[in-house]
Amino acid sequence: MIYCVIPRELADELYDKMVDYYKDNPNVTVIVDRREGRDRRNEGDQRLEDKERRSIRDRRRAHPGTFPDTDPPEE
């Protein structure tokens, strides 16, 4: 599914045009962005509890073992 997101400020002039443009493509849905409030994604003031709780881990398992000899076979 592909979403064509129309900013709220341009919804009056673009929404109907974009719906008509994508009417033959069932994989595209036209929506109007209705979010309100501030964008919290880039806030630098995280709480101390959140900074301490968050950890990044390497989820790959270690594979201990031995490697076979790479010497050429003796003739």
Phi, psi and omega in degrees: 000135177245131178254127173262107186264123180258127176298146183304323182295333182255005185299320183298321183265337186254332189303307182297323179295317182288324176297317178295321181295320183261014184298333181269358181250105183288350181272356183246130175240130180265128180227159177255132179287115183246017180293146178230161177093182184279158178275114186266002183293325187255021180288129181271348183266080176276152176289151181299323180297321181291322180294320182286327183285328185282130177220148179251127183239154173267113186273357180287136179282146174282141180244081179290150179167188180242158178256146178291158177296143181250011178289145178294150180296145179281143181257000000 
